[in-house]
Amino acid sequence: MTLKNGVLDPQGKAIGHALNGLGFGSVGEVRQGKVIDLDLNETDATKAKASLKDMCEKLLANTVIEKYEIEIR
């Protein structure tokens, strides 16, 4: 999950500033995010994706300011 475009990302700004201070001058804008790994007892990928989407919408993501991606492996 990352913040949506246009939403201020103070952690990303701090990371970018720190990297520039360490000599990594080619670093531009930085967006900070998080990853949540879940194991599901579901063999149907379509059902798993629908369930994960529901989890994100109800609890895992603040969809007002965050965007999320679902990856099934």
Secondary structure, DSSP 8 states (H G I E B T S, - for coil): -EE-TTS--HHHHHHHHHHHHTT-TT------B-----------HHHHHHHHHHHIIIII--TTTEE------
